[in-house]
């Protein structure tokens, strides 16, 4: 069974904030990848609430994110700067921890 974290983010309004968010997320994705967390999908609404982003991360367990963030130190100034950019561009965040269901696996092609 795979585990996931879904982050639902309401970004501050405007194209400039969206561009700042996207630039910061490149660095965040690289940092998380170095900690064994994979980005499955990163999306933004096209119809519906403007500037609402969703990121689906594959994780080991619910504590994986906390362990990864514990690895964020002053020795990684790019990641720290990117976290500051997220703080400046994200208005509200909700996270959910999800588990996969049996039917979501690969279909049997035999």
Buried (B, 14 or more C-beta within 10 A) or exposed (E): EEBBBBBEBBBBEEEEBBEBBBEBBEBBBBBBEEBEBEBEEBEBEEEEEEBBBEBBBBBBEEEBBEBBEEEBEEEBEEBBEBBEBBEEBBEEEEEEEBEEEEEEEEEEEE
